[in-house]
Amino acid sequence: MDDRIVLMYCPVISITGEKLICVGTTTTLFPTSGGTWTSNNPTIASVTDGGIVTGLADGTATFTFHNPIPACEPTVVTEAIQVVSSLPLWATIAVSEHNVCAGTEVIFVAIPSYDAPSTSYQWKNKGVIIMGANAPIYTYIPVNGDIISCEVSSSLPCASPSSIDSNSIIMKVSTPGKKPSITIKIK
């Protein structure tokens, strides 16, 4: 009688790199061992059993990991990756309100042509970098005449251009003052 307990490791399957890559670049799928990866379209992107995907041509390829351990669920997992040879980069910004009363907090949102881990953001006021404002959403209390924009950048080698400034929004801030009054003189 054999009283041994056999523990089986079931790998976690995920994409750790970009789901959008350029022709000639790579991303990594996990796990990198313990099974096999296949591409449904090896003319678009190839994959090694070590999980390294290489973009070969424009298009989308789906990758499947085949887990040889039947006790592990799932035994087959798929992930799609888009491959592009050129990726136009543009950006626009929107604001919750651009005419506000003094002391009112506003929220800006940067909307890039694509959003991926390789996308970075730098908010500016009148062309000057706002330190620490480097997320796609920026919240602050404006003063009259602030001109807000966002520089959006990509580290993808096929992004063109690699960095671009968004549109600018001019903030109009009013200070509540005295109520107007009318004086009528009767002769």
VMD Tcl script that draws the C-alpha trace (Angstrom):
set ca {
  {0.00 0.00 0.00}
  {1.38 3.37 -1.03}
  {0.44 6.23 1.36}
  {2.16 9.01 -0.56}
  {0.35 12.25 -1.26}
  {1.12 13.85 -4.58}
  {0.78 17.62 -4.77}
  {0.28 19.05 -8.22}
  {1.11 22.63 -9.15}
  {-1.44 24.33 -11.36}
  {0.14 27.30 -13.14}
  {-1.44 30.75 -13.27}
  {-1.95 31.73 -16.89}
  {-1.81 35.40 -17.87}
  {-0.33 38.01 -20.19}
  {2.20 40.11 -18.32}
  {3.24 42.33 -21.21}
  {1.27 44.47 -23.63}
  {-1.85 43.18 -25.36}
  {-0.95 45.62 -28.15}
  {2.53 45.22 -29.64}
  {4.43 46.50 -32.66}
  {5.70 44.39 -35.51}
  {9.16 43.15 -34.52}
  {8.62 43.49 -30.75}
  {7.78 40.93 -28.08}
  {5.61 40.39 -25.03}
  {5.59 37.54 -22.53}
  {2.83 35.10 -21.68}
  {2.87 33.16 -18.42}
  {3.50 30.42 -17.50}
  {6.80 30.11 -19.29}
  {7.01 26.37 -18.65}
  {4.84 23.39 -17.76}
  {2.78 23.33 -20.94}
  {2.74 24.50 -24.52}
  {1.65 27.74 -26.19}
  {0.23 27.90 -29.70}
  {-0.81 30.79 -31.97}
  {-3.98 30.61 -34.05}
  {-2.29 32.86 -36.61}
  {1.50 32.35 -36.71}
  {1.84 34.70 -39.71}
  {0.65 37.58 -37.45}
  {2.48 36.57 -34.25}
  {4.53 33.57 -33.23}
  {4.94 32.14 -29.72}
  {7.57 29.90 -28.17}
  {6.83 27.22 -25.56}
  {8.54 29.68 -23.20}
  {5.66 32.15 -23.78}
  {7.59 34.74 -25.82}
  {5.29 36.30 -28.45}
  {6.83 38.09 -31.45}
  {4.76 40.42 -33.63}
  {5.26 39.61 -37.32}
  {2.51 41.47 -39.25}
  {-0.56 43.65 -38.67}
  {-3.52 41.78 -37.22}
  {-4.71 39.92 -34.14}
  {-3.55 36.52 -32.98}
  {-5.00 34.40 -30.21}
  {-2.68 32.34 -28.06}
  {-3.66 29.14 -26.32}
  {-1.88 27.52 -23.38}
  {-2.34 23.77 -23.15}
  {-1.89 22.56 -19.60}
  {-0.81 18.90 -19.56}
  {-2.04 18.34 -15.98}
  {-5.66 17.14 -16.27}
  {-6.46 18.00 -12.63}
  {-5.75 21.68 -13.27}
  {-8.58 23.89 -14.36}
  {-8.64 25.30 -16.89}
  {-6.57 23.03 -19.09}
  {-6.77 25.43 -22.04}
  {-6.67 29.23 -21.79}
  {-6.63 31.76 -24.64}
  {-5.44 35.38 -24.83}
  {-5.59 37.75 -27.83}
  {-2.82 40.18 -28.78}
  {-3.08 42.86 -31.47}
  {0.00 43.51 -33.63}
  {0.45 46.82 -35.50}
  {3.18 48.23 -37.72}
  {2.22 51.86 -37.06}
  {0.23 53.32 -34.21}
  {-0.92 56.93 -34.59}
  {-0.85 58.68 -31.22}
  {-3.27 61.51 -30.43}
  {-4.84 62.83 -27.26}
  {-7.66 65.07 -26.16}
  {-8.74 66.20 -22.70}
  {-12.13 66.87 -21.15}
  {-13.03 68.68 -17.94}
  {-15.98 68.37 -15.58}
  {-16.56 72.18 -15.75}
  {-14.50 75.01 -17.22}
  {-16.52 77.95 -15.82}
  {-16.45 77.63 -12.04}
  {-16.61 79.63 -8.84}
  {-13.40 80.15 -6.87}
  {-12.58 77.14 -4.69}
  {-14.41 74.63 -6.91}
  {-12.55 71.38 -7.60}
  {-12.57 70.19 -11.22}
  {-11.66 66.86 -12.80}
  {-9.72 66.56 -16.06}
  {-9.58 63.32 -18.05}
  {-7.02 62.54 -20.79}
  {-8.37 60.47 -23.67}
  {-5.54 58.98 -25.78}
  {-5.87 57.16 -29.10}
  {-5.04 54.01 -27.14}
  {-4.40 53.27 -23.49}
  {-1.85 50.61 -22.64}
  {0.73 50.08 -19.90}
  {3.21 51.86 -22.21}
  {1.12 55.07 -22.15}
  {2.25 57.85 -19.81}
  {0.70 61.20 -18.91}
  {2.09 64.59 -17.86}
  {-0.33 67.41 -17.04}
  {0.71 71.01 -17.68}
  {-0.56 74.49 -16.75}
  {0.38 77.19 -19.30}
  {2.96 74.76 -20.74}
  {4.68 74.21 -17.37}
  {4.80 70.69 -15.93}
  {2.58 70.14 -12.89}
  {4.75 68.03 -10.57}
  {3.13 64.73 -9.53}
  {0.28 65.05 -12.07}
  {1.04 62.00 -14.21}
  {-2.13 59.90 -14.29}
  {-4.91 59.89 -16.91}
  {-7.16 61.74 -14.44}
  {-6.13 65.06 -12.83}
  {-8.11 66.81 -10.09}
  {-7.37 70.30 -8.75}
  {-8.80 73.70 -7.78}
  {-8.10 76.15 -10.64}
  {-7.51 79.88 -10.66}
  {-8.78 82.18 -13.38}
  {-6.74 81.95 -16.59}
  {-5.18 78.52 -15.98}
  {-4.54 76.80 -19.30}
  {-4.50 73.03 -18.78}
  {-3.16 70.47 -21.25}
  {-1.73 66.96 -21.06}
  {1.30 65.48 -22.79}
  {0.66 61.84 -23.66}
  {3.61 59.55 -24.47}
  {4.06 55.95 -25.56}
  {7.10 53.71 -25.26}
  {5.88 51.49 -28.11}
  {8.45 51.79 -30.92}
  {5.76 52.03 -33.63}
  {3.89 54.92 -31.94}
  {3.93 57.97 -34.17}
  {4.65 60.44 -32.77}
  {6.00 59.02 -29.52}
  {4.72 62.02 -27.57}
  {1.97 64.58 -28.23}
  {0.28 67.47 -26.44}
  {-3.49 67.44 -26.10}
  {-5.83 70.32 -26.68}
  {-5.78 73.08 -24.03}
  {-8.66 74.14 -21.81}
  {-8.76 77.69 -20.42}
  {-10.28 77.87 -16.97}
  {-12.68 80.72 -16.14}
  {-12.94 81.20 -12.39}
  {-15.25 83.80 -10.93}
  {-15.04 85.18 -7.44}
  {-18.39 85.75 -5.77}
  {-18.62 89.43 -4.88}
  {-21.16 91.87 -3.65}
  {-24.61 91.69 -5.06}
  {-25.32 94.53 -7.43}
  {-27.51 97.26 -6.01}
  {-29.46 100.07 -7.57}
  {-29.99 103.41 -5.91}
  {-32.91 105.53 -7.07}
  {-32.95 109.22 -6.17}
  {-36.25 111.01 -6.28}
  {-36.27 114.83 -6.65}
}
mol new
graphics top color blue
foreach p $ca { graphics top sphere $p radius 0.5 }
foreach p [lrange $ca 0 end-1] q [lrange $ca 1 end] { graphics top cylinder $p $q radius 0.2 }
display resetview
